[in-house]
Amino acid sequence: MDQTSLLISPEAYNAWQVRRVIDTTAQAGETAAEAQTRSAVIIEMFKCLAPGDPVESMIACHCVELRFMSQAAMRDANDPALDPKTLKAMRASAMSISGKLQSWITKLKAMQVQNEKRAVEKQTDQPRQAMEQPDRAPPPRHPMATPSTKPMPPPYTPPLPPDFADITLDNPRSPLMPNTRPEETMPSLVPG
């Protein structure tokens, strides 16, 4: 199977998700006019949640489904024909569904804020990265920095004065020390 045939546009994905919500929230005995109104309400609720990517679309559809489930649970929890024990359980269920709905909407809004921050950071980072990363071409070289094809002359060493001509460096730590024995240059530490 060709992998490119599996790709769909975000709009087609959103339409597929909303169609699934419309199908799963259908009620028994619903007239065509009621179904059309419900479908329009679902589409408007989906638009109000303003999903920006497929994950947000999935969460938005889940929130719409939970809204219809919460509405049905609230209706069932207020049925006066039920006994008090069943009413209490139905009300607890309705409150749980309502809490889950609020939790998912909070998660969706937090995700949207995070995605918006990422988009703004990405837009502000692009000009900064362009400024920080110079062109890949090497910088122009200064004419004085170009290598010469002529051989370099040896470094200049000035001639030594005549009185330093016979000095050698026996001890590298004491520069310009004449070639003499240590006892001649150092005073004796032992009294003698």
Backbone as ProteinMPNN parsed JSONL, in Angstrom:
{"seq_chain_A": "MDQTSLLISPEAYNAWQVRRVIDTTAQAGETAAEAQTRSAVIIEMFKCLAPGDPVESMIACHCVELRFMSQAAMRDANDPALDPKTLKAMRASAMSISGKLQSWITKLKAMQVQNEKRAVEKQTDQPRQAMEQPDRAPPPRHPMATPSTKPMPPPYTPPLPPDFADITLDNPRSPLMPNTRPEETMPSLVPG", "coords_chain_A": {"N_chain_A": [[0.846, -1.176, 0.0], [0.519, 2.21, -0.78], [2.191, 4.649, 1.023], [1.784, 7.409, 0.906], [-0.856, 7.687, 0.225], [-2.18, 7.447, 2.565], [-2.06, 9.791, 3.945], [-3.816, 12.599, 5.18], [-5.439, 15.786, 4.99], [-5.376, 18.38, 7.54], [-7.919, 19.532, 7.764], [-9.602, 17.568, 6.68], [-9.162, 15.564, 8.556], [-10.225, 16.798, 10.852], [-12.902, 16.993, 10.036], [-13.552, 14.273, 9.848], [-13.271, 13.54, 12.538], [-15.285, 15.144, 13.748], [-17.537, 14.13, 12.456], [-17.573, 11.572, 13.568], [-18.187, 12.229, 16.227], [-20.746, 13.294, 15.876], [-22.097, 11.002, 15.018], [-21.82, 9.308, 17.271], [-23.204, 10.61, 19.271], [-25.844, 10.466, 18.653], [-29.314, 10.126, 19.346], [-31.835, 7.846, 20.384], [-34.908, 7.755, 18.657], [-34.787, 10.291, 17.656], [-35.697, 13.1, 15.685], [-35.339, 14.194, 12.223], [-34.953, 16.961, 12.085], [-34.139, 17.529, 14.715], [-31.756, 16.066, 14.747], [-30.311, 17.467, 12.837], [-30.07, 19.949, 14.097], [-28.624, 19.19, 16.382], [-26.26, 18.333, 15.126], [-25.366, 20.778, 14.039], [-24.92, 22.172, 16.421], [-22.853, 20.657, 17.538], [-20.821, 21.108, 15.652], [-20.457, 23.878, 15.991], [-19.646, 23.959, 18.684], [-17.247, 22.583, 18.445], [-15.825, 24.371, 16.806], [-15.633, 26.548, 18.57], [-13.863, 25.598, 20.466], [-11.554, 25.677, 19.051], [-9.361, 23.956, 17.819], [-5.906, 23.461, 17.049], [-4.17, 21.585, 16.032], [-3.854, 18.035, 15.193], [-3.897, 16.605, 17.681], [-5.048, 18.411, 19.457], [-7.504, 18.585, 18.165], [-8.533, 16.018, 18.562], [-8.819, 16.036, 21.362], [-10.624, 18.151, 21.618], [-12.909, 17.073, 20.354], [-13.389, 14.995, 22.115], [-14.084, 16.469, 24.371], [-16.483, 17.616, 23.476], [-18.057, 15.315, 23.198], [-18.068, 14.501, 25.892], [-19.523, 16.613, 26.927], [-22.097, 16.205, 25.881], [-22.569, 13.738, 27.068], [-22.505, 14.454, 29.751], [-24.717, 16.126, 29.839], [-26.778, 14.272, 29.336], [-26.429, 12.634, 31.567], [-27.038, 14.409, 33.627], [-29.718, 14.87, 33.067], [-30.771, 12.305, 33.498], [-30.126, 12.04, 36.199], [-31.906, 13.698, 37.41], [-34.368, 12.562, 37.318], [-37.51, 12.115, 38.579], [-38.808, 9.717, 38.959], [-37.122, 7.751, 39.788], [-35.732, 5.704, 42.453], [-34.464, 6.87, 45.661], [-31.833, 5.901, 46.264], [-30.791, 5.142, 43.754], [-30.97, 7.602, 42.457], [-29.076, 9.06, 43.896], [-26.705, 7.735, 43.151], [-26.778, 8.238, 40.39], [-26.525, 11.015, 40.358], [-23.983, 11.337, 41.442], [-22.514, 10.147, 39.412], [-23.075, 11.948, 37.329], [-21.822, 14.259, 38.329], [-19.179, 13.393, 38.358], [-18.667, 13.014, 35.614], [-18.973, 15.647, 34.784], [-16.832, 16.838, 36.124], [-14.699, 15.535, 34.829], [-15.031, 16.553, 32.261], [-14.461, 19.275, 32.699], [-11.786, 19.019, 33.454], [-10.59, 18.031, 31.05], [-11.081, 20.179, 29.317], [-9.539, 22.139, 30.54], [-7.002, 20.981, 30.189], [-6.868, 21.061, 27.387], [-6.894, 23.847, 26.886], [-4.521, 24.589, 28.188], [-2.677, 23.204, 26.601], [-3.067, 24.528, 24.172], [-2.145, 27.104, 24.827], [0.54, 26.505, 25.34], [1.334, 25.575, 22.797], [0.974, 27.921, 21.332], [2.928, 29.548, 22.52], [5.224, 28.158, 21.74], [5.059, 28.556, 18.978], [5.388, 31.331, 18.817], [7.968, 31.57, 19.929], [9.384, 30.161, 18.028], [9.076, 31.81, 15.807], [10.413, 34.112, 16.704], [12.936, 33.082, 17.142], [13.898, 32.405, 14.619], [14.759, 34.824, 13.141], [16.832, 35.556, 14.918], [18.515, 33.324, 14.846], [19.286, 33.49, 12.225], [20.81, 35.774, 12.335], [22.803, 34.985, 14.11], [24.034, 32.843, 12.834], [26.31, 33.083, 10.476], [26.682, 33.453, 6.898], [27.494, 30.524, 5.027], [29.68, 30.8, 3.422], [33.21, 31.394, 3.334], [34.737, 34.07, 5.193], [35.826, 37.141, 3.627], [39.259, 37.448, 2.861], [41.827, 39.401, 4.232], [44.097, 41.406, 2.335], [46.701, 41.443, 3.369], [46.803, 39.154, 4.83], [47.016, 37.029, 3.179], [48.759, 34.127, 2.128], [52.203, 34.187, 1.345], [54.145, 33.486, -1.56], [56.822, 33.638, -1.606], [59.824, 32.562, 0.058], [60.144, 32.844, 3.579], [62.339, 35.069, 5.25], [64.981, 34.23, 7.578], [64.421, 34.696, 11.118], [65.414, 37.797, 12.618], [68.328, 38.059, 14.471], [69.924, 39.811, 16.82], [73.409, 40.757, 17.05], [75.526, 39.618, 19.748], [76.853, 41.526, 22.464], [80.432, 42.045, 22.875], [81.364, 41.303, 25.482], [79.585, 39.392, 26.39], [79.913, 37.154, 24.88], [81.186, 34.765, 25.615], [79.506, 33.583, 27.458], [77.531, 30.971, 28.721], [74.522, 29.137, 29.156], [74.216, 27.296, 31.742], [72.431, 26.699, 33.785], [69.14, 26.8, 33.307], [67.318, 28.193, 34.841], [68.507, 30.365, 35.942], [69.099, 32.936, 34.177], [71.591, 34.063, 31.907], [73.842, 33.29, 33.373], [77.213, 33.03, 34.101], [79.555, 30.566, 32.923], [80.596, 29.038, 35.407], [81.849, 27.529, 38.398], [79.583, 26.479, 40.996], [80.429, 27.09, 43.644], [82.008, 29.285, 43.348], [80.291, 31.328, 42.672], [78.231, 31.355, 44.51], [77.714, 32.276, 47.845], [79.166, 30.647, 50.625], [77.277, 28.63, 52.787], [77.993, 27.317, 54.957], [79.898, 27.945, 57.761], [83.295, 28.595, 57.58]], "CA_chain_A": [[0.0, 0.0, 0.0], [1.281, 3.445, -0.894], [2.109, 5.407, 2.274], [1.287, 8.77, 0.669], [-2.317, 7.675, 0.129], [-2.716, 7.443, 3.917], [-2.008, 11.137, 4.497], [-4.992, 13.432, 4.945], [-5.251, 17.174, 5.421], [-5.947, 18.637, 8.871], [-9.357, 19.795, 7.648], [-10.268, 16.274, 6.498], [-9.095, 14.877, 9.844], [-11.214, 17.431, 11.731], [-14.235, 16.591, 9.565], [-13.744, 12.875, 10.233], [-13.481, 13.52, 13.993], [-16.597, 15.722, 14.056], [-18.537, 13.158, 11.982], [-17.617, 10.507, 14.572], [-18.914, 12.767, 17.384], [-22.162, 13.388, 15.487], [-22.654, 9.646, 15.0], [-21.869, 8.685, 18.606], [-24.128, 11.318, 20.17], [-27.229, 10.322, 18.164], [-30.224, 9.608, 20.354], [-32.945, 7.042, 19.856], [-36.161, 8.472, 18.467], [-34.49, 11.682, 17.275], [-36.216, 13.469, 14.365], [-34.337, 14.729, 11.308], [-34.693, 18.351, 12.471], [-33.343, 17.477, 15.945], [-30.421, 15.591, 14.372], [-29.619, 18.564, 12.148], [-29.738, 20.941, 15.122], [-27.532, 18.614, 17.178], [-25.047, 18.377, 14.303], [-24.919, 22.176, 13.978], [-24.396, 22.512, 17.747], [-21.553, 19.987, 17.667], [-19.856, 21.823, 14.809], [-20.17, 25.169, 16.629], [-18.848, 23.691, 19.888], [-15.906, 22.23, 17.977], [-15.186, 25.612, 16.35], [-15.335, 27.376, 19.741], [-12.667, 25.07, 21.128], [-10.473, 26.121, 18.159], [-8.168, 23.105, 17.822], [-4.896, 23.893, 16.09], [-3.457, 20.44, 15.467], [-4.65, 16.806, 15.358], [-4.081, 16.214, 19.084], [-6.06, 19.325, 19.99], [-8.771, 18.197, 17.546], [-9.007, 14.822, 19.252], [-9.259, 16.433, 22.697], [-11.835, 18.966, 21.451], [-14.029, 16.148, 20.095], [-13.647, 14.286, 23.366], [-14.807, 17.413, 25.232], [-17.86, 17.738, 22.976], [-18.743, 14.076, 23.587], [-18.303, 14.55, 27.336], [-20.585, 17.593, 27.18], [-23.384, 15.531, 25.631], [-22.717, 12.696, 28.081], [-22.835, 15.145, 30.993], [-26.108, 16.584, 29.711], [-27.652, 13.097, 29.507], [-26.32, 12.184, 32.96], [-27.789, 15.367, 34.447], [-31.152, 14.611, 32.821], [-31.121, 11.059, 34.187], [-29.984, 12.217, 37.65], [-33.034, 14.501, 37.901], [-35.617, 11.849, 37.036], [-38.199, 11.893, 39.867], [-39.381, 8.368, 39.052], [-36.126, 6.827, 40.333], [-35.673, 5.636, 43.91], [-33.418, 7.767, 46.181], [-30.489, 5.303, 46.173], [-30.388, 5.24, 42.344], [-30.787, 9.033, 42.178], [-27.792, 9.458, 44.48], [-25.655, 7.189, 42.284], [-26.824, 8.95, 39.107], [-25.997, 12.367, 40.567], [-22.524, 11.194, 41.602], [-21.996, 9.892, 38.061], [-23.15, 13.204, 36.576], [-20.787, 15.148, 38.84], [-17.895, 12.848, 37.903], [-18.539, 13.332, 34.178], [-18.778, 17.087, 34.705], [-15.441, 17.089, 36.533], [-13.816, 15.078, 33.744], [-15.158, 17.528, 31.18], [-13.698, 20.463, 33.09], [-10.367, 18.649, 33.404], [-10.152, 17.954, 29.655], [-11.071, 21.531, 28.742], [-8.348, 22.791, 31.102], [-5.838, 20.421, 29.491], [-6.873, 21.576, 26.019], [-6.487, 25.256, 26.903], [-3.089, 24.631, 28.528], [-1.948, 22.755, 25.421], [-3.138, 25.603, 23.177], [-1.231, 28.167, 25.266], [1.901, 26.005, 25.13], [1.6, 25.561, 21.357], [1.115, 29.312, 20.891], [4.249, 30.007, 22.967], [6.214, 27.539, 20.857], [4.996, 29.215, 17.673], [5.994, 32.663, 18.961], [9.404, 31.367, 20.101], [9.937, 29.73, 16.74], [9.138, 32.991, 14.946], [11.447, 35.027, 17.193], [14.242, 32.427, 17.027], [14.361, 32.356, 13.227], [15.628, 35.961, 12.815], [18.017, 35.517, 15.767], [19.412, 32.296, 14.311], [19.844, 33.997, 10.977], [21.851, 36.734, 12.686], [23.89, 34.283, 14.776], [24.703, 31.95, 11.911], [26.671, 33.796, 9.259], [26.641, 32.653, 5.676], [28.454, 29.422, 5.016], [30.855, 31.176, 2.64], [34.256, 31.89, 4.228], [34.826, 35.528, 5.152], [36.877, 37.593, 2.719], [40.556, 37.546, 3.518], [42.53, 40.674, 4.097], [45.229, 41.185, 1.429], [47.934, 41.199, 4.116], [46.736, 37.831, 5.445], [47.194, 35.975, 2.181], [50.104, 33.542, 2.228], [53.15, 34.61, 0.312], [54.826, 32.362, -2.216], [58.266, 33.795, -1.377], [60.224, 31.997, 1.35], [60.33, 33.819, 4.646], [63.734, 35.155, 5.705], [65.124, 33.789, 8.973], [64.191, 35.796, 12.039], [66.579, 38.623, 12.918], [68.94, 37.899, 15.778], [70.977, 40.829, 16.945], [74.691, 40.221, 17.545], [75.756, 39.798, 21.173], [78.004, 42.372, 22.776], [81.644, 41.241, 23.032], [81.6, 40.759, 26.819], [78.678, 38.271, 26.638], [80.137, 36.127, 23.879], [81.613, 33.492, 26.194], [78.565, 33.156, 28.501], [76.614, 29.882, 28.368], [73.453, 28.963, 30.135], [74.239, 25.971, 32.341], [71.22, 26.568, 34.567], [68.131, 27.582, 32.612], [66.543, 29.016, 35.77], [69.221, 31.614, 36.197], [69.555, 33.359, 32.861], [72.855, 34.794, 31.759], [74.781, 32.893, 34.42], [78.464, 32.617, 33.454], [79.947, 29.17, 33.092], [81.517, 28.95, 36.532], [81.436, 26.541, 39.374], [78.654, 27.073, 41.94], [81.044, 27.634, 44.852], [82.583, 30.589, 43.063], [79.247, 32.339, 42.531], [77.317, 31.344, 45.651], [78.43, 32.336, 49.126], [79.073, 29.406, 51.378], [76.359, 28.7, 53.915], [78.668, 26.653, 56.095], [81.04, 28.775, 58.172], [84.454, 27.784, 57.373]], "C_chain_A": [[0.889, 1.236, 0.0], [1.08, 4.281, 0.37], [1.548, 6.812, 2.064], [-0.236, 8.809, 0.562], [-2.963, 7.699, 1.509], [-2.737, 8.833, 4.543], [-3.282, 11.904, 4.162], [-4.69, 14.834, 5.466], [-5.819, 17.351, 6.827], [-7.457, 18.889, 8.824], [-10.139, 18.496, 7.484], [-10.259, 15.474, 7.801], [-10.128, 15.454, 10.804], [-12.635, 17.024, 11.339], [-14.538, 15.15, 9.962], [-14.03, 12.778, 11.735], [-14.881, 14.032, 14.353], [-17.709, 14.779, 13.606], [-18.683, 12.022, 12.988], [-18.398, 10.971, 15.8], [-20.408, 12.847, 17.072], [-22.808, 12.009, 15.51], [-22.792, 9.061, 16.4], [-22.829, 9.373, 19.559], [-25.584, 11.231, 19.698], [-28.09, 9.668, 19.249], [-31.355, 8.831, 19.687], [-34.202, 7.894, 19.77], [-35.965, 9.934, 18.072], [-35.041, 11.97, 15.87], [-35.078, 14.04, 13.515], [-33.976, 16.17, 11.683], [-33.847, 18.411, 13.743], [-31.904, 17.035, 15.653], [-29.629, 16.701, 13.684], [-29.206, 19.646, 13.15], [-28.573, 20.458, 15.978], [-26.225, 18.667, 16.41], [-24.488, 19.798, 14.225], [-24.316, 22.62, 15.31], [-23.015, 21.89, 17.943], [-20.486, 20.722, 16.866], [-19.482, 23.157, 15.447], [-19.342, 24.989, 17.895], [-17.407, 23.361, 19.512], [-15.149, 23.486, 17.538], [-14.797, 26.497, 17.536], [-14.091, 26.889, 20.482], [-11.404, 25.334, 20.314], [-9.225, 25.235, 18.207], [-7.199, 23.524, 16.724], [-4.112, 22.764, 15.459], [-4.273, 19.172, 15.722], [-4.876, 16.39, 16.813], [-5.131, 17.115, 19.729], [-7.441, 18.995, 19.421], [-9.366, 16.986, 18.256], [-9.548, 15.176, 20.638], [-10.536, 17.266, 22.615], [-13.053, 18.079, 21.202], [-14.396, 15.372, 21.35], [-14.429, 15.187, 24.325], [-16.265, 17.571, 24.789], [-18.661, 16.491, 23.357], [-19.051, 14.069, 25.077], [-19.408, 15.544, 27.69], [-21.961, 16.957, 26.958], [-23.627, 14.439, 26.666], [-23.103, 13.319, 29.425], [-24.289, 15.62, 30.984], [-27.085, 15.422, 29.925], [-27.615, 12.594, 30.946], [-27.087, 13.12, 33.891], [-29.3, 15.148, 34.296], [-31.588, 13.362, 33.581], [-31.057, 11.212, 35.704], [-31.138, 13.028, 38.243], [-34.382, 13.849, 37.602], [-36.328, 11.55, 38.361], [-38.755, 10.482, 40.019], [-38.394, 7.374, 39.662], [-36.149, 6.839, 41.857], [-34.471, 6.452, 44.413], [-31.994, 7.204, 46.061], [-29.963, 5.417, 44.738], [-30.144, 6.687, 41.965], [-29.434, 9.514, 42.699], [-26.635, 8.97, 43.611], [-25.612, 7.916, 40.941], [-26.247, 10.366, 39.241], [-24.479, 12.337, 40.746], [-21.863, 10.953, 40.24], [-21.99, 11.167, 37.229], [-22.069, 14.178, 37.029], [-19.395, 14.69, 38.398], [-17.642, 13.19, 36.432], [-18.277, 14.828, 33.994], [-17.347, 17.483, 35.093], [-14.442, 16.676, 35.46], [-13.853, 16.052, 32.571], [-14.33, 18.78, 31.491], [-12.19, 20.191, 33.028], [-9.83, 18.622, 31.976], [-10.13, 19.327, 28.988], [-9.853, 22.304, 29.256], [-7.081, 22.294, 30.419], [-5.735, 20.961, 28.069], [-6.39, 23.023, 25.982], [-5.01, 25.4, 27.25], [-2.236, 24.215, 27.332], [-1.936, 23.846, 24.346], [-2.206, 26.749, 23.547], [0.214, 27.754, 25.021], [2.256, 25.999, 23.638], [1.757, 26.976, 20.8], [2.468, 29.879, 21.304], [5.339, 29.436, 22.073], [6.241, 28.223, 19.492], [5.646, 30.599, 17.728], [7.506, 32.537, 19.117], [10.063, 30.978, 18.786], [10.072, 30.927, 15.8], [10.228, 33.95, 15.398], [12.832, 34.414, 17.088], [14.761, 32.43, 15.6], [15.196, 33.578, 12.859], [16.909, 35.956, 13.64], [19.009, 34.493, 15.251], [20.04, 32.753, 13.011], [20.964, 34.989, 11.264], [23.054, 36.035, 13.309], [24.674, 33.39, 13.832], [25.046, 32.724, 10.634], [26.587, 32.869, 8.057], [27.722, 31.594, 5.728], [29.719, 29.751, 4.223], [31.926, 31.7, 3.597], [34.351, 33.412, 4.12], [35.943, 35.958, 4.202], [38.173, 37.798, 3.495], [41.163, 38.909, 3.249], [43.741, 40.449, 3.202], [46.526, 40.9, 2.175], [47.953, 39.787, 4.703], [46.93, 36.714, 4.436], [48.605, 35.424, 2.274], [50.958, 33.972, 1.044], [53.809, 33.38, -0.301], [56.333, 32.456, -2.046], [58.628, 33.161, -0.045], [60.478, 33.123, 2.354], [61.808, 33.878, 5.025], [63.832, 34.674, 7.145], [64.901, 34.973, 9.912], [65.506, 36.527, 12.373], [67.059, 38.343, 14.331], [70.062, 38.92, 15.887], [72.278, 40.202, 17.45], [74.846, 40.52, 19.041], [76.923, 40.758, 21.387], [79.236, 41.524, 23.061], [81.823, 40.655, 24.42], [80.657, 39.611, 27.17], [78.921, 37.106, 25.7], [80.504, 34.789, 24.492], [80.686, 32.999, 27.301], [77.693, 32.04, 27.94], [75.575, 29.754, 29.473], [73.473, 27.53, 30.655], [72.951, 25.707, 33.114], [70.145, 27.422, 33.9], [67.32, 28.475, 33.542], [67.246, 30.33, 36.099], [69.809, 32.089, 34.876], [70.838, 34.188, 32.958], [73.837, 34.516, 32.882], [76.065, 32.46, 33.738], [78.8, 31.166, 33.784], [81.031, 29.089, 34.161], [81.031, 27.881, 37.462], [80.551, 27.199, 40.417], [79.332, 27.698, 43.152], [81.677, 28.996, 44.598], [81.508, 31.68, 43.016], [78.325, 32.432, 43.735], [78.136, 31.467, 46.942], [78.196, 31.049, 49.894], [78.16, 29.611, 52.563], [76.978, 28.085, 55.155], [79.849, 27.521, 56.492], [82.327, 27.964, 58.071], [85.71, 28.305, 57.602]], "O_chain_A": [[1.896, 1.287, 0.707], [-0.051, 4.587, 0.746], [0.898, 7.351, 2.96], [-0.842, 9.856, 0.785], [-4.164, 7.943, 1.623], [-3.376, 9.028, 5.577], [-3.768, 11.872, 3.031], [-3.791, 15.027, 6.284], [-6.654, 16.557, 7.261], [-8.183, 18.502, 9.739], [-11.207, 18.332, 8.073], [-11.231, 14.787, 8.116], [-10.828, 14.71, 11.491], [-13.468, 16.746, 12.201], [-15.658, 14.841, 10.368], [-14.914, 12.033, 12.158], [-15.577, 13.424, 15.166], [-18.718, 14.641, 14.298], [-19.795, 11.556, 13.237], [-19.183, 10.206, 16.359], [-21.238, 12.505, 17.914], [-23.94, 11.861, 15.97], [-23.78, 8.386, 16.69], [-23.232, 8.779, 20.56], [-26.461, 11.861, 20.289], [-27.64, 8.776, 19.968], [-31.767, 9.137, 18.568], [-34.521, 8.654, 20.684], [-36.904, 10.725, 18.154], [-34.863, 11.157, 14.963], [-33.994, 14.33, 14.023], [-32.809, 16.552, 11.604], [-32.943, 19.24, 13.848], [-30.955, 17.559, 16.235], [-28.431, 16.858, 13.918], [-28.109, 20.195, 13.053], [-27.648, 21.217, 16.266], [-25.188, 19.009, 16.978], [-23.278, 19.998, 14.332], [-23.327, 23.352, 15.336], [-22.11, 22.543, 18.462], [-19.374, 20.933, 17.351], [-18.309, 23.531, 15.445], [-18.433, 25.777, 18.157], [-16.465, 23.8, 20.173], [-13.972, 23.648, 17.859], [-13.742, 27.13, 17.51], [-13.355, 27.689, 21.059], [-10.297, 25.224, 20.842], [-8.151, 25.7, 18.59], [-7.604, 23.892, 15.622], [-3.449, 22.97, 14.443], [-5.293, 19.235, 16.407], [-5.944, 15.873, 17.143], [-6.001, 16.639, 20.459], [-8.442, 19.115, 20.126], [-10.568, 16.941, 18.516], [-10.6, 14.683, 21.045], [-11.432, 17.11, 23.445], [-14.115, 18.311, 21.78], [-15.572, 15.123, 21.614], [-15.336, 14.719, 25.015], [-17.168, 17.651, 25.621], [-19.809, 16.597, 23.789], [-20.146, 13.686, 25.49], [-20.147, 15.332, 28.651], [-22.877, 17.152, 27.758], [-24.762, 14.232, 27.096], [-23.934, 12.772, 30.149], [-24.993, 15.527, 31.989], [-28.095, 15.571, 30.613], [-28.639, 12.177, 31.489], [-27.718, 12.663, 34.844], [-30.053, 15.231, 35.266], [-32.636, 13.353, 34.226], [-31.839, 10.589, 36.422], [-31.321, 13.036, 39.46], [-35.417, 14.515, 37.63], [-35.797, 10.804, 39.183], [-39.14, 10.096, 41.123], [-38.786, 6.263, 40.019], [-36.528, 7.831, 42.48], [-33.543, 6.697, 43.641], [-31.055, 7.951, 45.786], [-28.797, 5.758, 44.54], [-29.205, 6.978, 41.224], [-28.736, 10.277, 42.032], [-25.688, 9.717, 43.364], [-24.532, 8.181, 40.413], [-25.563, 10.851, 38.34], [-23.776, 13.219, 40.254], [-20.791, 11.488, 39.956], [-21.029, 11.444, 36.512], [-21.461, 14.853, 36.198], [-18.534, 15.517, 38.098], [-16.543, 13.602, 36.059], [-17.467, 15.228, 33.159], [-16.737, 18.349, 34.466], [-13.461, 17.376, 35.21], [-12.823, 16.338, 31.962], [-13.593, 19.275, 30.639], [-11.418, 21.047, 32.595], [-8.74, 19.13, 31.713], [-9.247, 19.604, 28.176], [-9.213, 23.034, 28.501], [-6.189, 23.083, 30.105], [-4.643, 21.282, 27.6], [-5.567, 23.382, 25.139], [-4.318, 26.239, 26.674], [-1.188, 24.81, 27.079], [-0.918, 24.064, 23.689], [-1.544, 27.311, 22.674], [1.021, 28.556, 24.551], [3.366, 26.38, 23.266], [2.571, 27.209, 19.907], [3.095, 30.609, 20.536], [6.27, 30.145, 21.692], [7.308, 28.442, 18.919], [6.362, 30.995, 16.808], [8.255, 33.304, 18.512], [11.17, 31.421, 18.479], [11.064, 31.047, 15.081], [10.904, 34.546, 14.56], [13.815, 35.144, 16.959], [15.975, 32.457, 15.397], [16.278, 33.399, 12.3], [17.969, 36.313, 13.127], [20.211, 34.755, 15.217], [21.196, 32.439, 12.729], [21.952, 35.045, 10.531], [24.194, 36.433, 13.074], [25.875, 33.204, 14.022], [24.169, 32.988, 9.811], [26.439, 31.655, 8.196], [28.741, 31.76, 6.398], [30.723, 29.049, 4.344], [31.599, 32.379, 4.57], [34.073, 33.975, 3.062], [36.901, 35.213, 3.996], [38.169, 38.262, 4.635], [41.016, 39.478, 2.167], [44.367, 39.393, 3.293], [47.377, 40.177, 1.657], [49.023, 39.279, 5.039], [47.0, 35.548, 4.824], [49.552, 36.183, 2.479], [50.488, 34.098, -0.087], [54.001, 32.364, 0.367], [57.052, 31.49, -2.302], [57.833, 33.208, 0.893], [60.962, 34.2, 2.005], [62.461, 32.838, 5.111], [62.836, 34.713, 7.866], [65.162, 36.119, 9.545], [66.575, 35.916, 12.399], [66.275, 38.388, 15.28], [71.029, 38.882, 15.126], [72.246, 39.224, 18.196], [74.362, 41.538, 19.535], [77.861, 40.797, 20.591], [79.09, 40.368, 23.46], [82.398, 39.573, 24.534], [80.896, 38.912, 28.155], [78.164, 36.136, 25.741], [80.155, 33.753, 23.925], [81.052, 32.073, 28.025], [77.178, 32.142, 26.827], [75.773, 30.229, 30.592], [72.83, 26.65, 30.084], [72.438, 24.588, 33.09], [70.233, 28.65, 33.927], [66.691, 29.426, 33.079], [66.599, 31.298, 36.498], [70.908, 31.68, 34.503], [71.105, 34.887, 33.935], [74.579, 35.406, 33.298], [76.02, 31.593, 32.865], [78.371, 30.628, 34.804], [82.224, 29.074, 33.857], [79.914, 27.383, 37.321], [80.741, 28.38, 40.709], [78.874, 28.728, 43.647], [81.862, 29.778, 45.531], [81.802, 32.843, 43.296], [77.702, 33.469, 43.961], [79.161, 30.8, 47.084], [77.127, 30.446, 49.803], [78.242, 30.622, 53.261], [76.52, 28.321, 56.273], [80.712, 27.809, 55.663], [82.387, 26.792, 58.444], [86.709, 27.609, 57.424]]}, "name": "protein", "num_of_chains": 1, "seq": "MDQTSLLISPEAYNAWQVRRVIDTTAQAGETAAEAQTRSAVIIEMFKCLAPGDPVESMIACHCVELRFMSQAAMRDANDPALDPKTLKAMRASAMSISGKLQSWITKLKAMQVQNEKRAVEKQTDQPRQAMEQPDRAPPPRHPMATPSTKPMPPPYTPPLPPDFADITLDNPRSPLMPNTRPEETMPSLVPG"}
